[in-house]
Amino acid sequence: GAVVSQHPSWVICKSGTSVKIECRSLDFQATTMFWYRQFPKQSLMLMATSNEGSKATYEQGVEKDKFLINHASLTLSTLTVTSAHPEDSSFYICSAREGQTQPQHFGDGTRLSIL
Amino acid sequence: QKEVEQNSGPLSVPEGAIASLNCTYSDRGSQSFFWYRQYSGKSPELIMFIYSNGDKEDGRFTAQLNKASQYVSLLIRDSQPSDSATYLCAVNGVENNAGNMLTFGGGTRLMVKP
């Protein structure tokens, strides 16, 4: 149980392109989903937290207009990297949890490479 | 500012030995504690979670929690080369209006040598 599916797993695109990443909880209802970014050999960095039906809460330093998050249902959240540039290249990972004290379960991550 | 501290390692143990991974946290209000394993280039995978003081065992893994000392550990018995990974300690407490967040430690890299 507790499977989180994330797509796509790898994206390579040109600078200026917008990229949408999907995160789905397959066998549970995710009241909260989280988006992380991880650069090579570094720790996970939380970008934003979203509750279903509410606006996402972004961490300090994360641009809301650049990283658009939608959490329209209890099983789906999307992250759109708008007008991506090479410095946005990273490993983006979503996680989902059912209740406030429940574990977060991670998707497989999306490796984003902007040329 | 909540902090979760781990020794970055690498922690090197021979195959079959017990690996002991430690984590301290700063927020006394923390309620839930998690251990994740992350292989290089992959996303974190939940190994154990513990909510109450004491030990919790699951197969070769034992999580230990001491809230008074603000300390949580993970023991891996009969370590295997496939256990070689980075182990992330994560702590959950009341954080913001978006609900409880996880604060991750920097991770400890474990190397199990055949």
Interface residues (C-beta under 8 A of the other chain):
Chain A: A2 Q6 T31 T32 F34 S43 L44 L46 T49 S50 N51 S54 A56 T57 F91 I93 Q100 T101 P103 Q104 H105 F106 G107 D108 G109
Chain B: Q31 S32 F34 Y36 G41 K42 S43 P44 E45 L46 F49 Y51 L88 A90 N92 N96 N97 A98 G99 N100 M101 L102 F104 G105 G106 G107
